[in-house]
């Protein structure tokens, strides 16, 4: 099998496609043929050494594919997992060996590419909005970096919870927010106050950090 590997920390150009020994699943394991894999900022950070990943390593935190050996052969599966691409080899490979208990059936209405793009962005957004923030219907949420993957996931989850979303970004990029504030030409605090009748928002979800969140 082939996998994308890094043997030293550095920019993405340090990655190389390398041959690896074909994994042999043991009882309780499943071998997955990766049909699609997401690319997250954390993958780039792992390659750069920010997570101190043991070397060599295969990055990739999100995947979708088909079980080709071991338990569940023939299942279409998707997901993310603890340490993917950081402390254990990830999904940027032709094959992925996982504990069978980690598998989840891919929703039929999603393509492989769609399913592989959901994991990290939606888990991050869910943890912040639902588990930590307990966002409720009728509340107003401000999402900074709304046009990015996590910002889009936060918008979708907030709308599912029945909340209103005000988005902030550096440009007039397409998004699903109810209102978009372009911070390159608008004062964020003033625009939020105007959009909420001076009341402000119930929660701010920061998906970008830096100068936008400081406002």
Long-range contacts (C-beta under 8 A, 24 or more apart in sequence): 1-93, 1-94, 1-95, 2-93, 2-94, 3-58, 3-89, 3-92, 3-93, 3-94, 4-58, 4-59, 4-60, 4-92, 4-93, 5-56, 5-57, 5-58, 6-47, 6-55, 6-56, 6-57, 6-59, 7-55, 7-56, 8-55, 9-47, 9-48, 9-49, 9-55, 10-47, 10-48, 10-49, 11-47, 11-48, 12-44, 12-47, 14-47, 15-47, 15-59, 20-93, 22-95, 23-95, 23-97, 25-69, 25-70, 25-71, 25-97, 26-70, 27-71, 28-71, 28-99, 28-100, 28-101, 29-70, 29-71, 29-97, 29-98, 29-99, 29-100, 30-67, 30-69, 30-70, 30-71, 30-72, 30-73, 30-75, 30-77, 30-97, 30-98, 30-99, 30-100, 30-103, 31-67, 31-68, 31-69, 31-70, 31-95, 31-96, 31-97, 32-63, 32-65, 32-66, 32-67, 32-68, 32-77, 32-95, 32-96, 32-97, 32-98, 32-103, 33-65, 33-66, 33-67, 33-68, 33-94, 33-95, 34-63, 34-64, 34-65, 34-91, 34-93, 34-94, 34-95, 34-96, 35-64, 35-65, 35-66, 35-112, 35-116, 36-63, 36-64, 36-65, 36-111, 36-112, 36-113, 36-115, 36-116, 36-117, 37-62, 37-63, 37-64, 37-90, 37-91, 37-92, 37-116, 38-62, 38-63, 38-91, 38-116, 38-117, 38-118, 38-119, 38-120, 40-120, 40-121, 40-149, 42-85, 42-86, 42-120, 43-85, 43-90, 43-92, 46-85, 46-86, 51-86, 53-85, 53-86, 53-87, 54-87, 57-85, 57-86, 57-89, 57-90, 58-85, 58-89, 58-90, 58-91, 58-92, 58-93, 59-85, 59-90, 59-92, 60-84, 60-85, 60-90, 60-91, 60-92, 60-93, 61-85, 61-86, 61-90, 61-91, 61-119, 61-120, 62-91, 62-116, 62-117, 62-118, 62-119, 62-120, 63-90, 63-91, 63-96, 63-116, 63-119, 64-106, 64-110, 64-112, 64-113, 64-115, 64-116, 65-96, 65-112, 67-103, 68-95, 70-100, 71-100, 72-100, 72-103, 75-103, 75-105, 76-105, 76-106, 76-112, 77-103, 77-104, 77-105, 77-106, 78-104, 78-105, 78-106, 78-107, 78-110, 78-115, 78-116, 78-118, 78-119, 79-103, 79-104, 79-119, 80-119, 80-120, 80-123, 91-116, 117-149, 118-153, 120-149, 121-149, 121-150, 121-152, 121-153, 122-153, 122-156, 122-157, 124-150, 124-153, 125-150, 125-153, 125-154, 125-156, 125-157, 125-205, 125-207, 126-153, 126-157, 128-154, 128-205, 129-154, 129-157, 129-158, 129-161, 129-203, 129-205, 130-157, 130-161, 133-203, 133-205, 135-161, 135-163, 135-202, 135-203, 136-161, 136-162, 136-163, 137-161, 137-162, 137-163, 138-162, 138-163, 139-163, 139-164, 139-201, 139-202, 139-203, 140-164, 140-165, 140-166, 140-196, 140-201, 140-202, 140-203, 141-165, 141-166, 141-201, 141-202, 141-203, 141-204, 141-205, 142-166, 142-167, 142-168, 142-192, 142-201, 142-203, 142-204, 142-205, 143-167, 143-168, 143-177, 143-204, 143-205, 143-207, 144-168, 144-169, 144-188, 144-204, 144-205, 144-206, 144-207, 144-208, 144-212, 144-213, 145-169, 145-206, 145-207, 145-208, 145-209, 145-212, 146-175, 146-177, 146-180, 146-207, 147-171, 147-173, 147-174, 147-175, 148-207, 148-208, 150-207, 151-175, 151-205, 151-207, 151-208, 152-176, 154-205, 154-207, 163-202, 166-192, 166-195, 166-196, 166-201, 168-212, 169-208, 169-212, 170-212, 183-212, 183-215, 187-215, 188-212, 188-215, 189-215
